[in-house]
């Protein structure tokens, strides 16, 4: 069997540029990838941000993260023992890499080995019942003893209980904020124990104070790190159900623990069972189902890793992109025929963008349907949507669907 080539890695300068780009306004995981692809790298993307946002219809200049902000983040990361892992590098979690909104960079405390092992996520109510907490504890111990790392979100209730129960076998916590501001504060002693044998990760700036909308973002990482997710208790409207929806979008197996019809904390899990989730009454239910359903995907994902190689000369390669076939746009310039077919004409983009905006509404539409309706090429759609997202005019949802954001006038 041929030896796999070493995995690429970012140089220090490239990591600096990646952090600066992902910390800039309206640059999420999808837009980050589109920018690096279109501009040939993070540094080129940073330079292009103001003009791209203007072309997308931004009403004010976009805020670009400063070099000073990134320097402070890197200094604080060193002080806290946090290291950054980029998408495509050997230490990046293999299952998280597979989701369509994978964070370009994760900040890691603890043992990177924990991120390379097969994992199961266990989530549930913050206001869990005594029976729910007891079962979550038993479940986490059994799954950990079967060789899986246990993933959860460090919240009160079920999340913290499963982290404690799996300390010896390995556990991963996902923060909604930055490492310097873990939430809730009561989880800080637990985090210090977790990083000894497991890991704690975040995609947010290191001093970020979590807000309400940051918790669903965290939940997609909880499910993305794992092969499957178990919901122990969840009321209707619970954040645990959001995690379950992410898991379904990510093609993960969803398990639910049945509960009493008289307990509101079981309404969400009972609904999941009605909708086709796999019943979970023991750790064996999870271990057996995952062994039967996903052996091929498991070994294929774990085989993608490798030891770090030489610093990466092309950031597009780290994202799995062929620079020769990537559509590019040069802000402020007309199409230069000498640049070849990989560049998209500005006039063509403007026309496509106008058609796309006219077709978009508050209801999400798939990118394929949008391209067909707009009579635009996939390249034109990708670049136009990148500019519109930088301008804050659109938002993406699960399954490659996009919708127009309401204007400020409409929401006032």
C-alpha positions as CSV (number, residue, x, y, z in Angstrom):
1,X,0.0,0.0,0.0
2,X,1.4,3.4,-1.0
3,X,2.4,5.7,1.8
4,X,0.0,8.7,2.1
5,X,1.7,12.0,1.5
6,X,2.1,14.2,4.6
7,X,-0.9,16.5,5.3
8,X,-0.3,20.2,4.6
9,X,-0.3,22.8,7.3
10,X,-0.4,26.5,7.4
11,X,2.7,28.7,8.0
12,X,2.6,31.1,10.9
13,X,1.9,34.0,8.4
14,X,-0.9,32.1,6.8
15,X,-2.5,31.2,10.2
16,X,-2.4,34.9,11.0
17,X,-4.2,35.8,7.8
18,X,-6.8,33.0,8.3
19,X,-7.6,34.3,11.8
20,X,-7.8,37.9,10.5
21,X,-10.2,36.8,7.7
22,X,-12.5,34.6,9.8
23,X,-12.7,37.3,12.5
24,X,-13.9,39.9,9.9
25,X,-17.5,41.0,9.7
26,X,-20.0,38.7,7.9
27,X,-17.3,36.1,7.1
28,X,-18.7,32.7,8.2
29,X,-17.3,29.3,7.3
30,X,-19.0,29.1,3.8
31,X,-17.9,32.7,2.9
32,X,-14.4,32.0,4.2
33,X,-14.0,29.1,1.8
34,X,-15.5,31.0,-1.1
35,X,-13.2,34.0,-0.5
36,X,-10.0,31.9,-0.3
37,X,-11.1,30.1,-3.5
38,X,-12.0,33.3,-5.3
39,X,-9.0,35.4,-4.2
40,X,-6.3,32.8,-4.1
41,X,-5.7,33.0,-0.4
42,X,-6.7,34.7,2.9
43,X,-4.4,37.7,2.4
44,X,-5.9,38.5,-1.0
45,X,-9.4,38.0,0.4
46,X,-8.7,40.5,3.2
47,X,-7.6,43.1,0.7
48,X,-10.7,42.4,-1.4
49,X,-13.3,42.5,1.4
50,X,-14.3,46.2,1.2
51,X,-14.9,46.1,-2.5
52,X,-16.6,42.7,-2.5
53,X,-19.0,43.9,0.2
54,X,-19.7,47.1,-1.7
55,X,-20.5,45.2,-4.9
56,X,-22.9,43.0,-2.8
57,X,-24.8,46.1,-1.8
58,X,-23.4,46.9,1.6
59,X,-24.6,50.3,2.9
60,X,-21.5,50.9,5.0
61,X,-17.9,49.8,5.0
62,X,-17.4,46.2,6.2
63,X,-15.3,45.8,9.4
64,X,-12.1,44.0,8.7
65,X,-10.3,42.5,11.7
66,X,-7.1,44.4,12.5
67,X,-3.6,43.0,12.9
68,X,-3.6,44.2,16.5
69,X,-6.7,42.2,17.3
70,X,-5.2,39.0,15.9
71,X,-1.9,39.7,17.7
72,X,-3.8,40.0,21.0
73,X,-5.7,36.8,20.4
74,X,-2.6,34.8,19.6
75,X,-0.8,36.2,22.7
76,X,-3.8,35.3,25.0
77,X,-4.0,31.8,23.3
78,X,-0.4,31.1,24.2
79,X,-1.0,32.2,27.8
80,X,-4.1,29.9,28.1
81,X,-2.4,27.0,26.4
82,X,-4.7,27.2,23.4
83,X,-3.5,26.2,19.9
84,X,-5.2,26.7,16.6
85,X,-6.0,23.9,14.1
86,X,-7.0,24.7,10.5
87,X,-9.4,22.9,8.3
88,X,-7.4,20.4,6.2
89,X,-4.5,20.0,8.7
90,X,-3.7,16.6,10.2
91,X,-5.0,17.4,13.6
92,X,-8.4,18.8,12.4
93,X,-11.3,16.5,13.6
94,X,-12.0,14.1,10.6
95,X,-15.8,13.9,11.1
96,X,-16.1,17.7,11.6
97,X,-14.2,18.2,8.4
98,X,-17.1,16.5,6.5
99,X,-19.8,19.0,7.3
100,X,-20.6,21.8,4.9
101,X,-20.2,24.5,7.5
102,X,-17.0,23.2,9.1
103,X,-15.1,26.0,11.0
104,X,-12.0,27.1,9.1
105,X,-10.1,27.3,12.4
106,X,-10.8,25.7,15.7
107,X,-9.1,26.8,19.0
108,X,-8.1,23.7,21.0
109,X,-7.2,23.1,24.6
110,X,-6.2,19.7,25.7
111,X,-5.2,16.6,23.8
112,X,-5.5,16.7,20.0
113,X,-5.6,12.8,20.0
114,X,-9.2,13.0,21.4
115,X,-10.3,14.8,18.2
116,X,-9.1,11.9,16.1
117,X,-11.1,9.1,17.8
118,X,-14.7,8.0,16.9
119,X,-17.1,10.0,19.1
120,X,-20.7,10.0,20.2
121,X,-22.5,13.2,21.3
122,X,-24.9,13.1,24.2
123,X,-27.1,16.1,24.9
124,X,-30.2,16.9,26.9
125,X,-32.1,19.3,29.2
126,X,-30.4,21.8,31.4
127,X,-33.2,21.3,33.9
128,X,-33.0,17.5,33.7
129,X,-34.8,15.1,36.0
130,X,-33.0,12.9,38.5
131,X,-33.8,9.9,36.3
132,X,-32.5,11.7,33.2
133,X,-29.2,12.6,34.9
134,X,-28.7,9.0,36.2
135,X,-29.4,7.6,32.7
136,X,-27.1,10.1,31.1
137,X,-24.3,9.2,33.5
138,X,-24.8,5.4,32.8
139,X,-24.9,6.0,29.1
140,X,-21.7,8.1,28.9
141,X,-19.8,5.5,31.0
142,X,-21.0,2.7,28.8
143,X,-20.2,4.5,25.5
144,X,-16.8,5.6,26.8
145,X,-15.9,2.0,27.8
146,X,-16.9,0.9,24.3
147,X,-14.1,3.0,22.9
148,X,-15.9,6.2,21.9
149,X,-15.1,9.8,23.0
150,X,-18.2,11.5,24.4
151,X,-19.0,15.0,23.1
152,X,-21.3,17.6,24.6
153,X,-21.8,21.3,25.0
154,X,-20.7,22.0,28.7
155,X,-24.2,23.3,29.6
156,X,-25.8,22.6,33.0
157,X,-27.7,19.4,33.4
158,X,-27.2,16.5,31.1
159,X,-24.2,18.0,29.3
160,X,-22.0,18.5,32.4
161,X,-23.1,15.1,33.8
162,X,-21.9,13.2,30.7
163,X,-18.6,15.1,30.7
164,X,-18.0,14.1,34.3
165,X,-19.0,10.5,33.6
166,X,-16.5,10.2,30.7
167,X,-13.5,12.0,32.1
168,X,-11.5,8.8,32.4
169,X,-12.4,7.5,28.9
170,X,-12.2,10.8,27.0
171,X,-14.6,13.7,26.5
172,X,-14.8,16.8,24.3
173,X,-16.5,20.0,25.2
174,X,-17.6,22.6,22.7
175,X,-17.8,26.2,23.9
176,X,-20.3,28.7,22.6
177,X,-17.9,31.5,23.4
178,X,-14.1,31.9,23.5
179,X,-11.7,30.0,25.8
180,X,-11.2,33.1,27.9
181,X,-14.9,33.4,28.7
182,X,-16.3,29.8,29.2
183,X,-20.0,29.6,29.9
184,X,-21.4,28.8,32.3
185,X,-18.8,29.9,34.9
186,X,-19.5,26.8,37.0
187,X,-18.0,24.7,34.2
188,X,-14.5,26.1,34.6
189,X,-13.3,23.5,37.2
190,X,-14.7,20.8,35.0
191,X,-13.0,22.2,31.9
192,X,-9.6,22.1,33.7
193,X,-10.2,18.4,34.4
194,X,-11.4,17.7,30.8
195,X,-8.2,19.0,29.1
196,X,-6.0,16.5,30.9
197,X,-7.3,13.5,28.9
198,X,-9.8,15.1,26.5
199,X,-10.3,18.4,24.8
200,X,-12.3,21.6,24.8
201,X,-12.7,23.4,21.5
202,X,-14.2,26.7,20.2
203,X,-14.5,28.4,16.8
204,X,-15.1,31.8,18.4
205,X,-12.5,34.6,19.2
206,X,-10.8,33.8,22.4
207,X,-12.4,36.6,24.4
208,X,-15.8,36.2,22.9
209,X,-18.7,36.5,25.3
210,X,-21.4,34.0,24.1
211,X,-24.8,35.3,23.0
212,X,-28.0,33.5,22.4
213,X,-27.4,33.0,18.7
214,X,-24.0,31.5,19.4
215,X,-25.4,28.4,21.0
216,X,-27.0,26.9,17.8
217,X,-23.7,27.6,16.1
218,X,-22.0,25.6,18.8
219,X,-24.6,22.8,18.4
220,X,-23.6,22.1,14.8
221,X,-20.1,21.4,16.0
222,X,-21.3,19.1,18.8
223,X,-23.1,17.0,16.2
224,X,-20.4,17.4,13.6
225,X,-17.7,15.9,15.8
226,X,-19.6,12.7,16.3
227,X,-20.8,9.7,14.4
228,X,-24.2,9.8,16.2
229,X,-26.0,11.9,18.8
230,X,-28.2,10.8,21.7
231,X,-30.8,13.1,23.1
232,X,-31.6,12.1,26.7
233,X,-34.2,14.7,27.6
234,X,-35.6,17.6,25.7
235,X,-38.7,19.7,25.9
236,X,-40.3,21.0,22.7
237,X,-38.2,23.9,21.5
238,X,-35.1,22.8,23.3
239,X,-31.6,23.5,22.0
240,X,-31.0,19.8,22.1
241,X,-33.5,19.4,19.3
242,X,-31.6,21.9,17.3
243,X,-28.5,19.7,17.7
244,X,-30.6,16.7,16.5
245,X,-31.7,18.7,13.4
246,X,-28.0,19.5,12.6
247,X,-27.2,15.8,13.1
248,X,-29.8,14.9,10.5
249,X,-28.5,17.5,8.0
250,X,-25.0,16.1,8.6
251,X,-26.1,12.5,7.9
252,X,-25.4,11.5,11.5
253,X,-27.5,8.9,13.3
254,X,-30.0,10.3,15.9
255,X,-30.9,8.4,19.0
256,X,-33.6,9.4,21.6
257,X,-34.4,8.2,25.0
258,X,-38.1,7.7,25.7
259,X,-39.8,9.4,28.6
260,X,-43.0,9.7,30.4
261,X,-45.8,11.4,28.4
262,X,-46.6,13.3,31.5
263,X,-43.1,14.9,31.7
264,X,-42.6,18.0,29.5
265,X,-38.9,17.3,29.5
266,X,-39.6,14.1,27.5
267,X,-41.9,15.7,24.9
268,X,-39.1,16.5,22.5
269,X,-37.4,13.1,22.7
270,X,-40.7,11.3,22.3
271,X,-41.4,13.4,19.2
272,X,-38.0,12.4,17.8
273,X,-38.9,8.8,18.2
274,X,-42.2,9.3,16.4
275,X,-40.2,11.0,13.6
276,X,-37.9,8.0,13.2
277,X,-35.0,8.4,15.7
278,X,-33.5,5.2,17.0
279,X,-34.6,4.3,20.5
280,X,-31.9,4.3,23.1
281,X,-32.4,2.6,26.4
282,X,-28.8,1.5,27.0
283,X,-25.3,2.2,25.7
284,X,-25.5,-1.1,23.8
285,X,-28.2,0.3,21.6
286,X,-25.9,3.1,20.4
287,X,-22.7,1.0,20.1
288,X,-24.5,-1.8,18.2
289,X,-26.3,0.6,15.8
290,X,-23.1,2.6,15.0
291,X,-21.1,-0.6,14.4
292,X,-23.7,-1.9,11.9
293,X,-24.4,1.4,10.1
294,X,-21.1,3.2,9.7
295,X,-17.9,1.0,9.7
296,X,-16.9,2.2,6.2
297,X,-17.4,5.9,6.9
298,X,-15.6,5.5,10.2
299,X,-12.4,4.1,8.8
300,X,-12.5,6.2,5.7
301,X,-12.7,9.4,7.8
302,X,-10.0,8.4,10.3
303,X,-7.7,7.4,7.4
304,X,-7.8,11.0,6.1
305,X,-5.4,12.1,8.8
306,X,-1.6,12.2,8.7
307,X,1.4,13.8,10.2
308,X,2.0,17.5,9.5
309,X,4.1,18.2,6.4
310,X,5.8,21.3,5.0
311,X,4.2,24.7,5.3
312,X,1.4,25.0,2.8
313,X,2.3,27.1,-0.3
314,X,-1.3,27.2,-1.6
315,X,-4.1,27.7,0.9
316,X,-6.6,26.5,-1.7
317,X,-5.0,23.0,-1.6
318,X,-5.6,22.9,2.2
319,X,-9.3,23.4,1.4
320,X,-9.3,20.7,-1.2
321,X,-9.5,23.1,-4.1
322,X,-7.8,22.9,-7.5
323,X,-6.6,26.5,-8.2
324,X,-6.7,25.8,-11.9
325,X,-10.4,25.2,-11.9
326,X,-11.5,27.7,-9.3
327,X,-13.6,30.7,-10.4
328,X,-12.0,34.0,-9.6
329,X,-13.1,37.6,-9.6
330,X,-10.8,40.6,-9.4
331,X,-12.5,43.4,-7.5
332,X,-12.7,46.6,-9.4
333,X,-11.3,45.2,-12.6
334,X,-13.0,44.3,-15.9
335,X,-12.4,40.8,-17.2
336,X,-8.9,40.3,-18.5
337,X,-8.9,37.6,-21.2
338,X,-5.2,37.0,-20.5
339,X,-6.2,35.7,-17.0
340,X,-7.9,32.7,-18.6
341,X,-11.3,31.0,-18.1
342,X,-11.0,30.7,-14.3
343,X,-12.0,34.4,-13.9
344,X,-15.6,35.5,-13.9
345,X,-16.5,38.7,-15.7
346,X,-17.6,41.6,-13.5
347,X,-20.5,42.5,-15.9
348,X,-21.7,38.8,-15.9
349,X,-21.6,38.8,-12.1
350,X,-23.6,42.0,-11.7
351,X,-26.3,40.7,-14.0
352,X,-26.4,37.3,-12.1
353,X,-26.5,39.1,-8.8
354,X,-29.4,41.2,-9.8
355,X,-31.3,38.1,-11.0
356,X,-30.5,36.3,-7.7
357,X,-31.6,39.1,-5.5
358,X,-34.9,39.4,-7.4
359,X,-35.5,35.6,-6.9
360,X,-34.6,35.4,-3.2
361,X,-37.2,35.8,-0.5
362,X,-37.6,35.0,3.2
363,X,-38.2,31.3,2.4
364,X,-34.9,29.3,1.9
365,X,-34.2,28.0,-1.6
366,X,-31.6,25.4,-2.6
367,X,-28.6,26.6,-4.5
368,X,-29.3,24.3,-7.4
369,X,-32.9,25.7,-7.8
370,X,-31.5,29.2,-7.5
371,X,-29.0,28.7,-10.2
372,X,-31.6,27.2,-12.6
373,X,-34.1,30.0,-11.9
374,X,-31.5,32.7,-12.3
375,X,-30.1,31.0,-15.5
376,X,-26.7,31.5,-14.0
377,X,-23.7,29.2,-13.9
378,X,-22.5,27.6,-10.6
379,X,-19.5,29.9,-10.7
380,X,-21.6,33.0,-11.0
381,X,-23.9,31.9,-8.2
382,X,-21.0,31.1,-5.8
383,X,-19.3,34.5,-6.3
384,X,-22.5,36.5,-6.3
385,X,-23.7,34.8,-3.1
386,X,-20.3,35.4,-1.5
387,X,-20.6,39.2,-2.2
388,X,-24.2,39.2,-1.0
389,X,-23.3,37.5,2.3
390,X,-20.4,39.9,2.9
391,X,-22.9,42.7,2.5
392,X,-25.2,41.0,5.1
393,X,-28.1,40.6,2.7
394,X,-28.5,36.8,2.8
395,X,-28.3,33.9,5.2
396,X,-27.7,30.2,4.7
397,X,-29.5,27.3,6.4
398,X,-29.1,23.6,6.4
399,X,-28.8,21.6,3.2
400,X,-27.3,24.4,1.0
401,X,-30.3,26.6,1.2
402,X,-30.2,30.4,1.2
403,X,-32.7,33.1,1.9
404,X,-32.8,36.9,1.8
405,X,-32.4,38.6,5.1
406,X,-35.1,41.1,6.0
407,X,-33.9,44.7,5.7
408,X,-33.5,46.8,8.8
409,X,-36.5,48.8,7.8
410,X,-38.7,45.7,7.7
411,X,-37.6,44.6,11.1
412,X,-37.9,47.9,12.8
